[in-house]
């Protein structure tokens, strides 16, 4: 096992690099090391690698001897800083369509730390930025063609399953990417699977992830995403992608009844994914999302002020996908979210079509439990449309989330049980502008935080909500378990026409 040392202050690329006294100077030199299981690239604390990037290809450790990318030196000094500043450019290509406009599936990306087809690599204790520099020819930050940027990108494509990736105790901030692109490597931390370059290997060497841990990181001021794990070109198989007359995938999908087959997601999606103990602040779009994962666990994370760019006066080049929430899954099977906190998700009143803390989105078996949310502009939880099935939301606390705590647009079977909802003065228990889904709402506590008793619509037109055993405090009317609102003694019942 060999440690390779890198120091921007006293290193020398012509040195041996295997001792602190013979450290290399640049990350480009470090990337040439022939890394074996148990080896490490260590950056000196206090070093600043300006305009540099660390890109590793095909590095393979073992479960017992992972390859480490970390820090050394005086612990009183700041973590080593990789300030990429638009350098570290590479060409990303999913080699397949990946969903709707405006999201690109190929193009040039700038990434500070890039792992391609690596396994058992642990990256930790670094500071990473990727700022816009305002140089000649740089497009405006909200131009549709602005370059995608990442702090850390992990890519599987030509090496089959990438295993044992850990990203821990990183400080990733000021990553000024494209504010529109959801699914390029674009944001703070992004883990993505492409199709292999050789079409003959698409089914024999499936590019996917197993055993991914993203823990204890701070991600701040990144666009578009904060942390995203699992997006994959294999969605064309998972989601029954359509084909044209020539047999080429045509960017159409059949989600069936929303359920996801266990064998399909385990074969083509990401498995053993844990996202834990991270803090994501001021993400341009969504804070933390797991996608195409089988039974991911997302716990003890904090999101603050997500969706800062998702507003109609900034997100102007298109209105497509001008939506973002805090912490949520997309097309996952049995995703578990627990002990997370989400505060102040922004801009539901300025063009963000979402703005919730939590969103069960086109998933099968999403479970939220023991989470806390406060002052999120679009409400507490959304059960998003017809293909989000078997979703449960229980034993959570919503503290004065805005618009409406529970959002059920066209959802078939939301279960909301045992929660406490403190309803803000100008909000409602339901998000009334689109409460046209089906839900069981049982054993919850609804508390009106306003000074006067609140009258609300518990049974809006188009909704199919079964209420049972709820406690309503400070309301002028309460839901009737037979389907109509029941007034208190102080006000007549409200009837629907």
C-alpha positions in Angstrom: 0.0 0.0 0.0 1.4 3.4 -1.1 0.5 6.9 0.0 1.0 9.6 -2.6 1.3 13.2 -1.3 0.4 16.4 -3.0 1.2 19.9 -1.8 0.5 23.1 -3.7 2.9 25.0 -1.6 6.1 23.0 -1.6 5.5 20.1 -3.9 7.5 19.2 -7.0 6.0 17.1 -9.8 9.4 15.7 -10.6 9.7 14.3 -7.1 8.8 10.7 -6.1 5.6 11.7 -4.4 5.6 8.9 -1.9 6.6 10.9 1.2 5.6 14.3 2.6 9.1 15.5 1.9 8.8 14.4 -1.8 5.3 15.5 -2.4 4.0 16.3 -5.9 2.7 19.8 -6.7 -0.4 19.2 -9.0 -3.5 17.1 -9.2 -2.7 16.3 -12.8 0.5 14.5 -11.6 -1.4 12.7 -8.9 -3.9 11.4 -11.4 -1.1 9.5 -13.2 -0.4 7.3 -10.1 -1.1 3.6 -10.8 -3.4 3.2 -7.8 -3.8 -0.3 -6.2 -6.0 -1.5 -3.4 -5.1 0.3 -0.2 -3.2 3.2 -1.9 -4.1 6.8 -1.2 -3.8 10.2 -2.7 -3.4 12.7 0.1 -3.6 16.5 -0.3 -1.9 18.7 2.2 -4.1 20.7 4.5 -3.7 24.4 3.7 -3.0 23.7 0.0 -5.1 25.5 -2.7 -5.3 23.8 -6.1 -6.5 26.7 -8.2 -7.9 26.0 -11.6 -7.1 22.2 -11.1 -9.2 19.1 -11.0 -8.7 15.5 -10.0 -10.0 12.9 -12.5 -9.6 9.2 -11.9 -10.5 6.5 -14.4 -10.8 2.8 -13.6 -9.4 2.9 -10.1 -10.3 -0.3 -8.3 -9.8 -0.9 -4.6 -11.3 -3.7 -2.5 -13.8 -3.7 0.3 -11.0 -4.4 2.8 -8.5 -2.0 1.1 -10.3 0.9 -0.6 -8.4 3.6 -2.4 -8.4 6.8 -0.4 -8.5 10.4 -1.6 -8.1 12.5 1.5 -5.9 15.0 3.4 -2.7 15.0 5.5 -0.8 17.6 7.5 -1.5 20.0 10.3 -5.1 19.4 11.5 -5.3 23.1 12.5 -5.0 24.2 8.9 -8.0 24.3 6.6 -8.9 21.3 4.4 -7.2 21.2 1.1 -9.1 23.2 -1.5 -9.7 22.2 -5.1 -10.9 25.4 -6.8 -11.8 24.1 -10.2 -13.1 27.3 -11.7 -14.5 25.8 -14.9 -11.5 23.6 -15.6 -11.4 19.8 -15.5 -13.7 19.6 -18.6 -14.8 16.3 -20.0 -17.5 15.1 -22.3 -20.5 13.4 -20.8 -22.7 11.1 -22.9 -25.6 9.0 -21.6 -25.8 7.3 -25.1 -29.5 7.2 -24.7 -32.4 9.6 -24.2 -33.0 10.5 -20.5 -36.4 12.2 -20.3 -38.0 15.5 -21.3 -36.8 18.9 -22.4 -34.8 20.9 -21.6 -32.4 18.4 -20.1 -29.4 17.5 -22.2 -28.0 14.0 -22.3 -24.6 14.8 -23.6 -22.2 17.7 -23.5 -19.1 19.3 -22.0 -19.0 19.3 -18.2 -16.5 20.8 -15.7 -15.9 18.6 -12.7 -13.5 19.2 -9.8 -13.4 15.5 -8.6 -14.4 12.9 -11.2 -14.5 9.1 -10.6 -15.2 7.1 -13.8 -15.7 3.4 -13.6 -14.1 3.2 -10.1 -14.9 0.9 -7.3 -14.0 0.9 -3.6 -12.8 4.5 -3.7 -13.4 6.7 -0.6 -13.1 10.5 -1.0 -13.1 12.6 2.2 -12.0 15.7 4.0 -11.7 18.0 1.1 -13.1 21.5 0.2 -14.3 21.8 -3.4 -15.5 24.7 -5.5 -16.3 25.3 -9.2 -17.1 28.9 -9.6 -17.9 31.0 -12.7 -15.0 33.3 -13.4 -16.7 35.9 -15.6 -14.2 35.3 -18.4 -14.7 36.3 -22.0 -17.2 34.1 -23.8 -18.8 32.7 -20.6 -22.5 32.6 -21.0 -24.9 34.2 -18.5 -25.6 32.1 -15.5 -29.2 31.6 -16.6 -28.5 31.0 -20.2 -29.9 27.7 -21.4 -26.5 26.7 -22.8 -24.4 27.6 -19.8 -21.8 24.9 -19.0 -22.8 22.1 -16.6 -20.5 21.9 -13.6 -20.0 19.5 -10.7 -18.1 19.5 -7.5 -17.9 15.7 -7.4 -19.2 13.4 -10.2 -19.2 9.6 -10.0 -19.9 7.9 -13.3 -20.4 4.2 -14.2 -20.3 3.4 -17.9 -17.8 0.9 -19.2 -16.8 -1.1 -16.1 -20.1 -2.8 -15.2 -21.2 -2.3 -11.6 -19.3 0.3 -9.6 -19.1 -0.7 -6.0 -18.0 0.7 -2.7 -18.1 4.5 -3.4 -17.9 6.7 -0.3 -18.0 10.5 -0.2 -17.6 11.8 3.3 -16.9 15.0 5.2 -16.6 17.1 2.0 -17.3 20.8 1.9 -18.7 21.4 -1.6 -19.8 24.9 -2.3 -20.1 27.6 -5.0 -20.6 25.2 -7.9 -22.1 27.5 -10.5 -23.6 25.1 -13.1 -26.5 25.2 -15.5 -29.7 26.2 -13.6 -31.9 24.1 -16.0 -30.1 20.8 -16.6 -31.4 18.2 -14.2 -29.6 15.1 -15.3 -26.2 16.0 -16.6 -23.4 15.9 -13.9 -24.6 19.3 -12.7 -24.5 20.4 -9.1 -22.7 19.6 -5.9 -22.5 15.8 -5.8 -23.9 13.7 -8.6 -23.8 9.9 -9.1 -24.8 8.8 -12.6 -24.8 5.6 -14.8 -24.4 5.9 -18.6 -24.7 3.1 -21.2 -21.4 1.5 -22.2 -19.7 2.8 -25.3 -20.0 -0.6 -26.9 -23.6 -1.3 -27.7 -23.0 -5.0 -27.5 -22.2 -4.6 -23.8 -25.4 -2.8 -22.8 -26.9 -6.0 -21.3 -23.7 -8.0 -20.6 -21.9 -5.2 -18.6 -24.7 -3.2 -17.0 -23.4 0.1 -15.8 -24.9 0.6 -12.3 -23.9 1.2 -8.6 -23.9 -1.0 -5.6 -22.9 0.3 -2.1 -22.8 4.0 -2.3 -22.4 6.1 0.9 -22.7 9.9 0.9 -22.4 11.0 4.5 -21.4 14.0 6.6 -21.0 16.4 3.7 -21.8 20.1 3.6 -23.1 21.3 0.2 -23.8 24.9 -0.3 -24.7 27.2 -3.2 -24.7 24.7 -6.0 -26.6 24.6 -9.3 -28.6 22.7 -10.2 -28.7 19.9 -7.7 -27.3 19.7 -4.2 -26.9 15.9 -3.9 -28.3 13.5 -6.5 -27.7 9.7 -6.7 -28.7 7.1 -9.3 -29.9 8.7 -12.5 -29.3 6.2 -15.3 -29.5 5.7 -19.0 -31.0 2.3 -18.1 -34.3 4.2 -17.3 -35.1 3.2 -20.9 -35.3 -0.4 -19.8 -36.7 0.3 -16.3 -39.4 2.6 -17.6 -40.3 0.6 -20.8 -38.8 3.2 -23.2 -40.5 3.4 -26.5 -38.7 2.8 -29.8 -39.1 4.3 -33.3 -39.4 2.3 -36.5 -35.6 1.8 -36.5 -35.6 0.3 -33.0 -34.0 3.4 -31.5 -35.2 4.7 -28.1 -37.5 7.7 -28.8 -37.7 9.4 -25.4 -41.2 8.1 -24.5 -41.9 5.9 -21.5 -44.6 3.7 -20.1 -44.7 3.7 -16.3 -47.6 1.2 -16.3 -49.5 1.4 -12.9 -46.5 3.0 -11.2 -45.2 -0.2 -9.6 -41.6 -1.2 -10.1 -40.5 -4.8 -10.5 -38.0 -5.9 -7.9 -35.8 -7.8 -10.3 -35.7 -4.9 -12.8 -34.7 -2.3 -10.3 -32.1 -4.6 -8.8 -30.6 -5.4 -12.2 -30.5 -2.0 -13.7 -30.8 0.5 -10.8 -28.6 1.4 -7.8 -28.6 -0.8 -4.7 -27.4 -0.3 -1.1 -27.5 3.5 -1.3 -27.2 5.5 1.9 -27.4 9.3 2.0 -26.9 10.3 5.6 -26.0 13.3 7.8 -25.5 15.8 5.0 -26.4 19.5 5.1 -27.5 21.1 1.9 -28.0 24.8 1.8 -29.2 27.1 -1.0 -29.2 24.5 -3.8 -30.3 26.1 -7.0 -32.9 23.3 -7.5 -33.5 20.3 -5.4 -31.5 19.6 -2.3 -31.2 15.8 -2.1 -32.7 13.2 -4.5 -32.3 9.5 -5.0 -33.3 8.1 -8.4 -33.7 4.6 -9.8 -32.5 3.1 -6.5 -33.7 -0.1 -4.9 -34.5 0.5 -1.2 -32.3 3.6 -0.6 -32.0 5.0 2.9 -32.0 8.8 3.3 -31.7 9.8 6.9 -30.6 12.6 9.2 -30.0 15.1 6.5 -30.8 18.9 6.6 -32.0 21.0 3.6 -32.2 24.8 3.9 -33.4 27.2 1.2 -33.5 24.8 -1.7 -34.8 25.9 -5.1 -33.2 29.4 -5.0 -33.1 29.6 -8.8 -36.5 28.0 -9.5 -38.4 31.3 -10.0 -39.9 32.9 -13.1 -37.6 35.9 -13.1 -34.4 33.8 -13.1 -35.5 30.5 -14.7 -36.5 32.4 -17.9 -35.1 30.4 -20.9 -37.8 27.8 -20.6 -40.7 27.0 -18.2 -40.1 23.3 -18.6 -39.4 21.6 -15.2 -39.4 24.8 -13.3 -40.0 22.7 -10.2 -37.9 21.7 -7.2 -38.5 20.3 -3.7 -36.1 19.6 -0.8 -35.6 15.9 -0.2 -37.3 13.2 -2.4 -37.1 10.1 -4.6 -37.7 9.6 -8.3 -38.6 6.1 -9.6 -37.2 4.3 -6.6 -38.5 1.1 -5.0 -39.2 1.2 -1.2 -37.2 4.4 -0.6 -37.0 5.3 3.1 -36.7 8.8 4.4 -36.3 9.3 8.1 -35.1 11.9 10.7 -34.5 14.5 8.0 -35.2 18.2 8.3 -36.2 20.6 5.6 -36.5 24.4 6.1 -37.5 27.3 3.9 -37.7 25.6 0.4 -38.2 28.6 -1.8 -40.3 30.1 -4.6 -43.6 28.3 -4.8 -45.0 31.8 -4.8 -42.6 32.9 -7.6 -43.0 30.2 -10.3 -41.7 27.1 -8.6 -44.4 24.5 -9.3 -43.3 22.5 -6.2 -41.6 24.0 -3.2 -42.4 21.2 -0.7 -40.1 19.7 1.9 -40.9 16.1 0.7 -42.2 14.7 -2.5 -43.1 11.0 -3.2 -42.6 11.2 -7.0 -43.3 8.4 -9.5 -42.0 5.9 -6.9 -43.2 2.6 -5.6 -43.4 2.2 -1.8 -41.9 5.6 -0.7 -42.0 6.0 3.1 -41.4 9.2 5.1 -41.3 8.8 8.8 -40.0 10.9 11.8 -39.1 13.9 9.6 -39.5 17.6 10.5 -40.3 20.5 8.1 -40.8 24.2 8.6 -41.8 27.2 6.4 -41.4 25.4 3.0 -43.1 27.6 0.4 -45.1 24.9 -1.4 -46.2 22.9 1.7 -45.0 19.8 3.6 -45.5 16.8 1.3 -46.5 16.1 -2.2 -47.7 12.7 -3.5 -47.0 13.4 -7.2 -49.5 12.3 -9.7 -50.8 8.9 -10.8 -47.6 6.9 -10.8 -46.6 7.5 -7.2 -48.0 4.4 -5.6 -48.0 2.8 -2.1 -46.7 6.0 -0.6 -46.8 6.4 3.2 -46.2 9.5 5.3 -46.4 8.8 9.1 -45.2 10.3 12.4 -43.7 13.4 10.9 -44.0 17.0 12.0 -44.9 19.9 9.7 -44.4 23.3 11.4 -46.2 26.1 9.5 -45.4 25.0 6.0 -47.1 27.3 3.5 -49.8 27.0 0.8 -51.0 23.6 2.0 -49.4 20.9 4.2 -50.7 17.9 2.1 -50.5 18.0 -1.7 -52.2 15.1 -3.6 -52.4 16.0 -7.3 -54.1 13.1 -9.0 -52.4 10.6 -6.6 -54.2 7.2 -6.3 -53.4 6.0 -2.8 -51.6 8.4 -0.4 -51.5 7.3 3.2 -51.1 10.1 5.8 -51.2 8.8 9.4 -50.1 9.8 12.8 -48.5 13.2 11.9 -48.7 16.6 13.5 -49.5 19.5 11.2 -49.2 23.0 12.6 -50.9 25.0 9.9 -49.6 28.5 9.1 -52.1 31.4 9.4 -52.5 31.8 5.6 -52.2 28.1 4.7 -54.5 25.1 4.7 -54.2 21.4 5.7 -54.6 20.6 2.0 -53.0 22.4 -1.0 -56.4 23.3 -2.4 -55.4 24.4 -5.9 -54.7 20.8 -6.9 -56.2 18.5 -4.3 -57.8 16.1 -6.8 -56.2 12.8 -5.6 -57.1 10.0 -3.3 -55.8 9.7 0.3 -56.4 8.1 3.7 -55.8 10.8 6.3 -56.0 9.1 9.7 -54.9 9.8 13.3 -53.2 13.1 12.6 -53.2 16.3 14.7 -54.1 19.5 12.8 -53.3 22.7 14.8 -54.2 26.1 13.4 -51.4 28.5 14.3 -53.5 31.6 13.5 -55.2 33.7 16.1 -58.7 33.2 14.8 -60.5 29.9 14.1 -59.7 28.8 10.6 -62.4 27.7 8.1 -60.9 25.4 5.4 -62.1 23.1 2.7 -61.4 19.5 3.9 -63.2 18.0 0.9 -62.4 20.0 -2.2 -64.0 19.2 -5.5 -62.3 16.2 -7.2 -60.7 14.9 -4.0 -61.3 11.5 -2.6 -60.1 11.7 1.0 -61.1 9.3 3.8 -60.6 11.0 7.2 -60.6 9.0 10.5 -59.6 9.8 14.0 -57.9 13.1 13.4 -57.7 15.9 16.0 -58.4 19.4 14.7 -57.5 22.3 17.0 -58.4 25.9 16.3 -60.6 25.2 13.2 -64.1 26.5 12.6 -65.0 23.3 10.7 -63.7 19.8 10.7 -63.7 17.0 8.2 -66.6 14.6 8.4 -65.7 11.0 8.1 -68.6 10.5 5.7 -67.1 13.0 3.3 -68.4 16.5 4.1 -67.0 19.2 6.4 -68.6 19.5 9.8 -68.9 22.9 11.3 -68.2 23.8 14.9 -71.0 25.3 17.0 -69.9 28.8 16.0 -70.3 28.5 12.2 -72.7 26.9 9.8 -71.5 24.0 7.7 -69.8 24.7 4.4 -71.4 22.9 1.5 -70.0 22.0 -2.0 -72.0 22.8 -5.1 
